[in-house]
């Protein structure tokens, strides 16, 4: 029981650090981003996929997950985010919440793919 409580507390702190750290960073940049955890989810998805499908060790999956997530985030910044730096808060929210919805939908599609195996 104590192990479950400790794991829950540790997971909650991880989520807190992800959300607050990125929110504060992007808040200082004066950009409203509601999709910042989608990038963390992408890194986690790459890590789990490499571990389960390709049988890589955990520490070996971290560099590719980081690099792919960084590459995707640079592409998103150049193509999507850069256009909205001077836009209104509503425009920024609409784009980033749309990206969050797309990331959730892609996760559901990948879950359906795994459940059909």
C-alpha positions in Angstrom: 0.0 0.0 0.0 2.8 2.4 0.8 4.5 1.5 -2.5 1.4 2.4 -4.4 1.1 5.7 -2.5 4.8 6.5 -3.2 4.5 5.7 -6.9 1.3 7.8 -7.2 3.1 10.7 -5.4 6.2 10.4 -7.6 4.0 10.3 -10.8 2.0 13.3 -9.6 5.3 15.2 -9.0 6.5 14.3 -12.5 3.4 15.6 -14.1 3.6 18.7 -12.0 7.2 19.4 -13.1 6.3 18.9 -16.7 3.3 21.1 -16.7 4.7 23.9 -14.5 8.1 24.0 -16.0 6.9 24.2 -19.5 4.0 26.6 -18.7 6.3 29.0 -16.9 8.9 28.9 -19.7 6.3 29.5 -22.4 4.6 32.1 -20.2 7.8 34.0 -20.0 8.0 33.8 -23.8 4.4 35.3 -23.9 3.0 32.3 -25.8 0.0 30.3 -24.7 0.7 26.6 -25.3 -1.7 24.0 -24.2 0.0 21.2 -26.1 3.3 21.1 -24.3 2.6 17.7 -22.7 2.0 16.2 -26.2 5.7 16.5 -26.8 6.4 14.6 -23.5 3.9 12.0 -24.6 5.7 11.7 -27.9 9.0 11.0 -26.2 7.3 8.4 -23.9 5.6 6.8 -26.9 8.9 6.5 -28.7 10.6 5.0 -25.6 7.9 2.4 -25.1 7.7 1.5 -28.8 11.5 1.0 -29.0 11.5 -1.1 -25.8 8.5 -3.3 -26.7 8.7 -3.7 -30.4 12.5 -3.5 -31.0 13.6 -4.9 -27.6 16.0 -2.0 -26.9 17.2 -1.4 -23.3 15.6 1.5 -21.5 18.7 3.7 -21.4 19.3 3.0 -25.1 15.9 4.4 -26.0 16.3 7.7 -24.3 18.7 9.4 -26.8 16.5 8.5 -29.9 13.4 9.5 -28.1 14.9 12.9 -27.2 16.2 13.5 -30.7 13.0 12.6 -32.4 10.9 14.7 -30.0 13.3 17.6 -30.4 13.2 17.3 -34.2 9.4 17.2 -34.2 9.2 20.2 -31.9 11.6 22.2 -34.1 9.5 21.4 -37.2 6.3 22.5 -35.3 7.9 25.7 -34.2 9.1 26.6 -37.6 5.9 25.7 -39.4 3.1 26.4 -36.9 4.2 28.3 -33.8 6.4 30.9 -35.4 3.4 32.4 -37.3 1.5 33.0 -34.0 4.1 34.7 -31.8 2.5 38.1 -32.4 -1.1 36.8 -32.7 -3.7 37.1 -30.0 -4.0 34.7 -27.1 -7.1 33.2 -28.6 -5.3 32.2 -31.8 -2.5 30.7 -29.8 -4.9 28.7 -27.7 -6.9 27.5 -30.7 -3.8 26.2 -32.4 -2.3 24.5 -29.4 -5.5 22.9 -28.1 -6.0 21.6 -31.7 -2.5 20.0 -31.5 -3.4 18.5 -28.2 -6.6 17.0 -29.7 -4.6 15.6 -32.6 -2.0 14.1 -30.3 -4.8 12.4 -28.2 -6.5 11.1 -31.4 -3.2 9.7 -32.7 -2.7 8.0 -29.4 -6.1 6.4 -29.6 -5.4 5.2 -33.1 -2.1 3.7 -32.0 -3.9 2.0 -29.1 -6.4 0.5 -31.5 -3.5 -0.7 -33.6 -1.9 -2.4 -30.6 -5.2 -4.0 -29.4 -5.8 -5.6 -32.9 -2.6 -7.6 -32.6 
